[in-house]
Amino acid sequence: MVHLRGSLSNPTEAVERLIAALGAPAPGVDPQADTGTAEREAGVVRTEVKENRKLSPGEIDEVVARYQAGATIRSLGQVFELHEQTVRAHLRRAGVTLRPVRALSEAQEDEVVRLYVEKTWSLAELAKKLNVGQSAIRNVLVRRNVERRAARPRGR
């Protein structure tokens, strides 16, 4: 590996990652230092992969029961230490119909419509007030068949 590094005067980032993955320290990285941060900064390829956590049938039943009781996919992922996509996959395999993803409650949607129509708030103002993206506000207005206003000219 030393010979490889020495024969390349200007190796690409991919070659540097390969060399590092094979065990040679990346250029500018102290091999005695804490490797966690240094490897991330050097763009080193992981050589160890964390094995997926397998749920027992009882845990899968608990995931399903909690979801049906109102728990969110995100919260279930945190509790069971799973990625959200893995939680969704378990729910689908169990035949559970997933709830639609909604950023705002019915009451919040009512408030969006009221402020947009009566108070002429902008999408940006509504998004900031409710801590969501403007697309979530736009989707509410489309779903509620609210006619959109022309965009206001931006102040300079």
PAZAPA-4460 file (N, C-alpha, C; in steps of 0.05 Angstrom, whole numbers, plus 32768, in hexadecimal, padded with zeros to 4 digits):
% residues 156
    n_x    n_y    n_z   ca_x   ca_y   ca_z    c_x    c_y    c_z   seq   type   mol
   8010   7FE8   8000   8000   8000   8000   8011   8019   8000     1      M     A
   8027   8018   800F   8039   802F   800F   8044   8033   7FF3     2      V     A
   804A   801D   7FE4   8055   8020   7FC9   8040   802D   7FB7     3      H     A
   8026   8025   7FBB   8011   8030   7FAB   800F   804E   7FB0     4      L     A
   800F   8056   7FC9   800D   8073   7FCF   8024   8082   7FC4     5      R     A
   803C   8076   7FC6   8054   8084   7FBD   8054   8086   7F9E     6      G     A
   8047   8074   7F90   8048   8074   7F73   8034   8088   7F67     7      S     A
   8022   8091   7F78   800D   80A4   7F6E   8013   80BF   7F79     8      L     A
   8019   80D2   7F68   8020   80ED   7F71   8007   80FD   7F79     9      S     A
   7FF1   80F7   7F6C   7FD8   8106   7F71   7FC0   80F3   7F70    10      N     A
   7FBE   80E1   7F84   7FA8   80CD   7F83   7F8C   80DB   7F86    11      P     A
   7F79   80CF   7F79   7F5D   80D9   7F7C   7F52   80D3   7F97    12      T     A
   7F3C   80DF   7F9E   7F2F   80DB   7FB8   7F27   80BE   7FBB    13      E     A
   7F1E   80B2   7FA5   7F15   8096   7FA6   7F2D   8083   7FAC    14      A     A
   7F44   8089   7FA1   7F5C   8079   7FA6   7F65   807C   7FC3    15      V     A
   7F63   8095   7FCD   7F6A   809A   7FE9   7F58   808A   7FFC    16      E     A
   7F3E   8089   7FF5   7F2B   807A   8006   7F32   805C   8005    17      R     A
   7F39   8052   7FED   7F40   8036   7FEA   7F58   802F   7FFB    18      L     A
   7F6D   8040   7FF9   7F85   803C   8008   7F7F   803B   8026    19      I     A
   7F6E   804E   802F   7F67   8050   804B   7F57   8037   8053    20      A     A
   7F45   802E   8042   7F35   8016   8049   7F47   7FFD   804B    21      A     A
   7F5D   7FFD   803C   7F6F   7FE6   803D   7F81   7FE7   8056    22      L     A
   7F7F   7FFC   8065   7F8E   7FFD   807E   7FA4   8012   8080    23      G     A
   7FAB   801F   806B   7FC0   8033   806C   7FB3   804D   8075    24      A     A
   7FC0   805D   8086   7FB4   8076   808E   7FB2   8089   8076    25      P     A
   7F9D   8099   8076   7F99   80AD   8061   7FAD   80C3   8065    26      A     A
   7FB5   80D1   804F   7FC9   80E6   8051   7FBF   80FB   8065    27      P     A
   7FD0   8105   8076   7FC9   8119   8089   7FB9   810F   80A1    28      G     A
   7FB5   80F5   80A4   7FA7   80EA   80BB   7FBA   80DB   80CC    29      V     A
   7FBA   80E2   80E6   7FCC   80D5   80F9   7FC0   80BA   80FF    30      D     A
   7FCE   80A4   80FA   7FC3   8089   80FF   7FBE   8084   811D    31      P     A
   7FCB   8093   812F   7FC8   808F   814B   7FB0   809F   8156    32      Q     A
   7FA5   80B2   8146   7F90   80C3   814F   7F75   80B4   814F    33      A     A
   7F61   80C1   815B   7F45   80B6   815B   7F3C   80B5   813E    34      D     A
   7F36   809D   8134   7F30   8099   8118   7F14   80A1   8110    35      T     A
   7F02   80A4   8123   7EE6   80AA   811B   7EE4   80C4   810C    36      G     A
   7EED   80DA   8117   7EEB   80F4   810A   7EFE   80F6   80F2    37      T     A
   7F16   80ED   80F5   7F2A   80EE   80E0   7F21   80DF   80C7    38      A     A
   7F15   80C8   80CB   7F0C   80B8   80B4   7EF6   80C6   80A6    39      E     A
   7EE3   80D1   80B5   7ECD   80DF   80A8   7ED7   80F7   8098    40      R     A
   7EEA   8106   80A3   7EF4   811D   8095   7F04   8115   807C    41      E     A
   7F12   80FE   807D   7F22   80F5   8067   7F11   80E6   8052    42      A     A
   7EF7   80E1   8058   7EE6   80D3   8045   7EED   80B6   8043    43      G     A
   7EF5   80A9   8058   7EFD   808D   8058   7EE5   807B   8056    44      V     A
   7EE8   8065   8048   7ED3   8052   8045   7ED1   8041   805E    45      V     A
   7EB9   803C   8067   7EB5   802B   807F   7EBC   800E   8078    46      R     A
   7ECB   8001   8089   7ED2   7FE5   8084   7EC1   7FD3   8096    47      T     A
   7EB5   7FDF   80AB   7EA3   7FCF   80BC   7E87   7FD9   80B7    48      E     A
   7E74   7FC6   80B5   7E58   7FCD   80B1   7E48   7FC3   80C9    49      V     A
   7E38   7FD4   80D4   7E27   7FCC   80EA   7E11   7FBA   80E0    50      K     A
   7E0E   7FA4   80EC   7DF9   7F91   80E4   7DDD   7F9C   80EA    51      E     A
   7DCA   7F96   80D8   7DAF   7F9F   80DD   7DA4   7F92   80F6    52      N     A
   7D94   7FA1   8104   7D87   7F96   811C   7D6F   7F87   8113    53      R     A
   7D6D   7F6E   811B   7D56   7F5D   8114   7D42   7F5D   812A    54      K     A
   7D29   7F62   8123   7D14   7F62   8136   7D08   7F46   813A    55      L     A
   7D02   7F3F   8152   7CF4   7F26   8157   7CD7   7F28   814F    56      S     A
   7CC9   7F12   814B   7CAD   7F14   8144   7C9D   7F24   8159    57      P     A
   7CA4   7F22   8173   7C97   7F31   8188   7C9B   7F4F   8185    58      G     A
   7CB4   7F56   817D   7CBA   7F73   817A   7CAB   7F7E   8161    59      E     A
   7CA9   7F6E   814C   7C9A   7F77   8135   7C7C   7F7B   813C    60      I     A
   7C71   7F69   814C   7C56   7F6C   8155   7C53   7F86   8166    61      D     A
   7C67   7F8C   8176   7C66   7FA4   8186   7C68   7FBD   8174    62      E     A
   7C79   7FBC   8160   7C7A   7FD3   814D   7C5F   7FD8   8140    63      V     A
   7C52   7FC2   8137   7C38   7FC4   812A   7C24   7FD0   813E    64      V     A
   7C23   7FC5   8156   7C10   7FCE   816A   7C14   7FEC   8171    65      A     A
   7C2D   7FF4   8174   7C32   8010   817B   7C2A   8022   8164    66      R     A
   7C30   801A   814C   7C29   802A   8134   7C0B   802D   8132    67      Y     A
   7BFC   8017   8136   7BDF   8018   8135   7BD3   8028   814C    68      Q     A
   7BE2   802A   8162   7BD9   803A   8178   7BDF   8058   8174    69      A     A
   7BEE   805F   815F   7BF3   807B   8159   7C10   8084   8159    70      G     A
   7C23   8072   815F   7C3F   8079   815F   7C48   807F   8143    71      A     A
   7C5B   8091   8140   7C65   8098   8126   7C7B   8085   811D    72      T     A
   7C80   8084   8104   7C95   8073   80F9   7CB0   807C   8104    73      I     A
   7CB4   8096   8105   7CCD   80A1   8110   7CD1   8099   812D    74      R     A
   7CBD   809C   813D   7CC0   8095   815A   7CC5   8077   815D    75      S     A
   7CB8   8066   814D   7CBD   8049   814E   7CDA   8043   8146    76      L     A
   7CE4   8051   8132   7D00   804D   8129   7D13   8053   8140    77      G     A
   7D0D   8068   814F   7D1F   8070   8165   7D1D   805B   817B    78      Q     A
   7D05   8053   8182   7D02   8040   8198   7D0F   8025   8192    79      V     A
   7D0B   801B   817A   7D15   8000   8173   7D30   8001   8165    80      F     A
   7D3C   801A   8163   7D56   801D   8157   7D57   8013   813A    81      E     A
   7D43   801C   812A   7D41   8014   810E   7D3F   802D   80FD    82      L     A
   7D46   802A   80E4   7D41   803F   80D0   7D23   8041   80CB    83      H     A
   7D1A   8059   80C4   7CFD   805C   80BF   7CF4   804A   80A8    84      E     A
   7D04   8046   8093   7CFD   8035   807D   7CFA   8018   8087    85      Q     A
   7D09   8010   809A   7D07   7FF5   80A5   7CED   7FF1   80B4    86      T     A
   7CE6   8006   80C3   7CCC   8005   80D1   7CB5   8003   80BD    87      V     A
   7CB6   8014   80A8   7CA1   8012   8093   7CA0   7FF6   8087    88      R     A
   7CB7   7FEB   8082   7CB7   7FD0   8075   7CAA   7FBB   8088    89      A     A
   7CB0   7FBC   80A2   7CA4   7FAA   80B5   7C86   7FAD   80B5    90      H     A
   7C7D   7FC6   80B5   7C60   7FCC   80B5   7C52   7FC2   809C    91      L     A
   7C5F   7FC7   8085   7C53   7FBD   806C   7C52   7F9F   806B    92      R     A
   7C67   7F92   8074   7C67   7F74   8074   7C52   7F69   8086    93      R     A
   7C4B   7F78   809B   7C37   7F70   80AE   7C1B   7F76   80A4    94      A     A
   7C19   7F83   808C   7BFF   7F89   8080   7BF2   7FA2   808B    95      G     A
   7C01   7FB3   8098   7BF7   7FCC   80A4   7BF5   7FE1   808E    96      V     A
   7BDE   7FEF   808D   7BDC   8006   807A   7BE8   801E   8088    97      T     A
   7BFC   802A   807A   7C0A   8040   8086   7BF9   805A   8085    98      L     A
   7BFB   806A   809A   7BED   8083   809A   7BFB   8096   8087    99      R     A
   7BEB   80A8   807B   7BF8   80BC   8069   7C0A   80CE   807A   100      P     A
   7C20   80D7   806D   7C32   80E9   807B   7C26   8105   8079   101      V     A
   7C21   8112   8090   7C17   812D   8090   7C27   813D   80A3   102      R     A
   7C2F   8155   809A   7C3F   8166   80AA   7C2E   8175   80BE   103      A     A
   7C15   817A   80B8   7C04   818B   80C9   7BEA   817C   80D0   104      L     A
   7BE0   8182   80E8   7BC7   8177   80F1   7BB0   8186   80E3   105      S     A
   7B98   817B   80E6   7B80   8188   80DA   7B7D   81A5   80E4   106      E     A
   7B80   81A9   80FE   7B7E   81C3   810A   7B92   81D6   80FF   107      A     A
   7BAB   81CD   80FB   7BC0   81DD   80F0   7BB9   81E4   80D3   108      Q     A
   7BAF   81D1   80C4   7BA7   81D6   80A8   7B91   81EB   80A7   109      E     A
   7B7E   81E9   80B9   7B69   81FE   80BA   7B75   8219   80BF   110      D     A
   7B88   821B   80D1   7B96   8234   80D7   7BA5   823E   80BF   111      E     A
   7BB2   822C   80B0   7BC0   8234   8097   7BAD   8242   8084   112      V     A
   7B96   8235   807F   7B82   8240   806C   7B78   825B   8076   113      V     A
   7B72   825D   8090   7B68   8276   809B   7B7C   828C   8098   114      R     A
   7B95   8288   80A0   7BA9   829C   809F   7BB0   82A4   8082   115      L     A
   7BB0   8290   8070   7BB6   8296   8054   7BA0   82A6   8047   116      Y     A
   7B87   829F   804C   7B70   82AC   803F   7B69   82C6   804D   117      V     A
   7B65   82C6   8067   7B5C   82DD   8075   7B72   82F2   807B   118      E     A
   7B89   82E8   8083   7B9E   82FA   808C   7BB3   82FE   8076   119      K     A
   7BB0   82F1   8060   7BC2   82F2   8048   7BE0   82ED   8050   120      T     A
   7BE4   82D9   8061   7C00   82D1   8068   7C0C   82C4   804F   121      W     A
   7C25   82C6   804C   7C33   82B8   8036   7C39   829B   803E   122      S     A
   7C40   828C   802A   7C48   8270   802F   7C61   826F   8042   123      L     A
   7C74   8281   803D   7C8C   8282   804E   7C85   8289   806B   124      A     A
   7C73   829C   806F   7C6B   82A3   808A   7C5D   828C   8098   125      E     A
   7C4B   827F   808A   7C3D   8268   8095   7C50   8251   809C   126      L     A
   7C62   824C   808A   7C76   8236   808E   7C87   823C   80A6   127      A     A
   7C8F   8254   80A9   7CA0   825C   80C0   7C90   8259   80DA   128      K     A
   7C77   8262   80DA   7C66   8261   80F2   7C62   8244   80FB   129      K     A
   7C5E   8232   80E8   7C57   8216   80EE   7C70   8203   80ED   130      L     A
   7C87   820F   80E7   7CA0   81FF   80E7   7C9F   81E8   80D3   131      N     A
   7C95   81ED   80BB   7C94   81DA   80A6   7C9F   81E7   808C   132      V     A
   7CA2   81D8   8077   7CAA   81E4   805E   7C93   81F1   804F   133      G     A
   7C9A   8202   803D   7C85   8210   802D   7C75   81FC   801C   134      Q     A
   7C82   81E6   8014   7C73   81D2   8004   7C5D   81C5   8015   135      S     A
   7C61   81C2   802F   7C4C   81B7   8040   7C34   81CA   8041   136      A     A
   7C39   81E4   8042   7C24   81F9   8042   7C16   81F8   8027   137      I     A
   7C25   81F8   8012   7C1A   81F7   7FF7   7C08   81DE   7FF3   138      R     A
   7C11   81C7   7FFE   7C01   81AF   7FFB   7BE6   81B1   800A   139      N     A
   7BE6   81BE   8021   7BCD   81C3   8030   7BBA   81D3   801F   140      V     A
   7BC4   81E9   8014   7BB3   81FA   8004   7BA8   81EC   7FEB   141      L     A
   7BB8   81DB   7FDF   7BAF   81CB   7FC8   7B9A   81B7   7FD1   142      V     A
   7B9F   81A9   7FE7   7B8C   8195   7FF1   7B71   81A2   7FF8   143      R     A
   7B72   81BA   8003   7B5A   81C9   800C   7B4E   81DA   7FF5   144      R     A
   7B58   81D7   7FDD   7B4E   81E6   7FC6   7B4E   8204   7FCA   145      N     A
   7B62   820F   7FD7   7B65   822B   7FDB   7B73   8237   7FC3   146      V     A
   7B67   824C   7FB8   7B72   8259   7FA1   7B8B   8269   7FA9   147      E     A
   7BA1   8264   7F9B   7BBA   8271   7FA2   7BBA   828E   7F98   148      R     A
   7BC7   829F   7FA7   7BCB   82BB   7F9F   7BE4   82BD   7F8F   149      R     A
   7BE7   82D2   7F80   7C00   82D8   7F72   7C15   82DE   7F86   150      A     A
   7C2D   82D6   7F80   7C43   82DB   7F93   7C48   82F9   7F96   151      A     A
   7C4D   8301   7FAF   7C53   831E   7FB4   7C6F   8324   7FAB   152      R     A
   7C73   833C   7FA1   7C8E   8344   7F9A   7CA0   8345   7FB3   153      P     A
   7CB8   833C   7FB0   7CCA   833C   7FC7   7CD5   8358   7FCC   154      R     A
   7CD7   835F   7FE6   7CE2   8379   7FED   7D00   8379   7FE9   155      G     A
   7D0A   8390   7FE0   7D27   8391   7FDC   7D34   83A6   7FED   156      R     A
***
